[in-house]
Amino acid sequence: MTEENQPELNQSELNQQFAIQKIYLKDVSLESPYSPQVFTDGEWKPEINVQINSTNQSLGTDTFEVSLTITVTAKQGEKTAFLVEVKQAGVFTIAGFSEENMAGMIGAYCPETLFPYAREAISDLIAKGGFPQLLLAPVNFNALYAQQMQQQDGENTPVAETTH
């Protein structure tokens, strides 16, 4: 590729930095209050509810902890078959971005990075609880972040909630 074909980067783009320092499971919970009856009560056709929330905190200059909390509740009729909650977290270095882009990195890009880890943990917990495998559908964190920015009604408002 010749130099003429390369896009020009301004100095601020050259100073942008994004790095994952650590990804870890911060909290995990599986409850199966209706067991063992849930396994013998006929056909398994639960109603699944998924709630997603993210929070963040500054750990110092250009370093942030972002936590993605996903709660999955399965109800078989009126009874809760299981409730799984996973808080997947990461420490990220983010520098050189405009204030608006920094907010997007923390509010959308970091949770998007954490999601596959949380999804795997949830799937494993549900299977270890004796239930059929459940894989969460992909989530568009950019759209959720944009929606949250429009609402601006609280720091710990759930980012997303779905029912199947």
C-alpha positions in Angstrom: 0.0 0.0 0.0 1.4 3.4 -0.9 1.5 6.3 1.4 -1.1 8.2 -0.7 -3.7 5.4 0.0 -3.3 5.4 3.8 -5.9 7.5 5.7 -4.4 10.4 7.5 -4.6 10.2 11.3 -4.5 13.4 13.3 -2.3 13.7 16.3 -5.2 13.0 18.8 -6.0 9.7 17.1 -2.4 8.6 17.4 -2.5 9.2 21.1 -5.7 7.1 21.7 -5.1 4.1 23.8 -7.4 1.2 24.8 -6.1 -1.7 26.7 -7.6 -4.6 28.7 -5.7 -4.9 32.0 -7.9 -7.7 33.5 -11.2 -9.4 33.0 -12.6 -11.3 36.0 -15.8 -12.7 37.5 -16.7 -10.4 40.3 -19.9 -12.1 41.6 -22.0 -15.1 40.7 -25.2 -16.6 42.0 -27.5 -19.5 41.0 -30.7 -20.2 42.8 -33.1 -23.0 42.1 -35.8 -22.6 44.6 -38.3 -25.0 43.0 -35.9 -28.0 42.7 -36.2 -30.9 42.6 -39.9 -30.6 41.6 -39.1 -28.4 38.6 -37.3 -31.5 37.0 -40.4 -33.7 37.4 -43.3 -31.3 36.6 -43.7 -32.2 32.9 -42.7 -30.3 29.8 -39.9 -27.7 30.2 -41.3 -24.5 28.6 -40.1 -21.7 30.9 -40.6 -18.0 30.5 -37.1 -16.4 30.4 -36.4 -12.9 31.5 -33.0 -11.3 31.0 -31.9 -8.0 32.6 -28.6 -6.3 31.7 -27.0 -3.5 33.6 -23.5 -1.9 33.5 -21.7 0.3 36.0 -18.3 1.8 36.0 -15.8 3.6 38.3 -12.6 5.4 37.9 -9.5 3.7 39.4 -7.2 6.5 38.7 -5.9 8.4 35.6 -7.1 6.7 32.5 -8.0 3.4 34.3 -11.6 2.3 34.8 -13.4 -0.7 36.2 -16.5 -1.6 34.2 -19.0 -4.2 35.6 -21.6 -5.9 33.5 -24.4 -7.5 35.5 -26.7 -10.0 33.8 -29.7 -11.5 35.6 -31.6 -14.4 34.0 -34.8 -15.6 35.6 -36.7 -18.7 34.3 -40.3 -19.3 35.5 -42.2 -22.4 34.9 -45.8 -21.3 35.3 -45.9 -19.2 38.5 -42.8 -20.9 40.1 -39.2 -19.7 39.6 -37.2 -22.6 38.1 -33.9 -20.7 38.4 -32.4 -17.3 38.9 -28.8 -16.7 37.7 -26.9 -13.5 38.3 -23.4 -12.9 36.9 -21.3 -9.8 37.5 -18.5 -9.8 34.9 -16.0 -7.0 35.4 -12.8 -5.7 33.8 -10.1 -3.1 34.3 -9.5 -1.0 31.2 -7.0 1.7 30.3 -8.7 4.3 28.1 -6.8 7.4 27.1 -6.7 10.1 24.4 -10.4 10.1 23.5 -12.7 13.0 23.5 -15.1 13.2 26.4 -18.0 12.0 24.3 -16.0 9.1 22.8 -14.6 8.2 26.3 -18.2 7.9 27.6 -19.1 5.6 24.6 -16.0 3.4 25.2 -16.9 3.0 28.9 -20.7 2.7 28.3 -20.8 0.5 25.2 -17.4 -0.9 24.1 -16.3 -2.2 27.5 -19.6 -4.0 28.3 -19.5 -5.4 24.7 -16.0 -6.8 25.5 -17.2 -8.3 28.8 -20.4 -9.9 27.4 -19.0 -13.1 25.9 -17.4 -13.9 29.2 -20.6 -13.3 31.1 -22.6 -15.3 28.5 -20.3 -18.3 28.9 -20.5 -18.1 32.8 -24.3 -18.0 32.6 -24.5 -20.9 30.2 -22.2 -23.0 32.4 -24.1 -22.2 35.6 -27.5 -23.1 34.1 -26.1 -26.4 32.8 -24.5 -27.2 36.1 -27.9 -26.5 37.8 -29.3 -29.4 35.8 -31.2 -27.3 33.3 -31.1 -27.3 29.4 -28.4 -25.1 28.0 -29.3 -21.5 27.5 -27.2 -19.2 25.2 -28.0 -15.5 25.4 -28.5 -13.8 22.1 -25.9 -11.2 21.0 -26.6 -7.7 22.4 -26.1 -4.4 20.6 -24.5 -2.4 23.3 -24.1 0.7 21.1 -27.8 0.9 20.6 -28.5 0.3 24.3 -26.0 3.0 25.2 -27.6 5.4 22.8 -31.0 4.6 24.3 -29.7 5.1 27.9 -28.2 8.4 26.9 -31.6 9.5 25.6 -33.3 8.5 28.9 -30.7 9.9 31.3 -32.9 8.9 34.2 -30.5 7.3 36.6 -27.0 5.8 37.0 -28.2 2.2 37.9 -31.2 1.9 35.5 -31.2 -1.5 33.8 -29.6 -1.1 30.4 -31.8 -3.8 28.8 -34.6 -6.2 29.8 -36.0 -8.9 27.6 -38.6 -11.7 28.1 -38.9 -14.9 26.0 
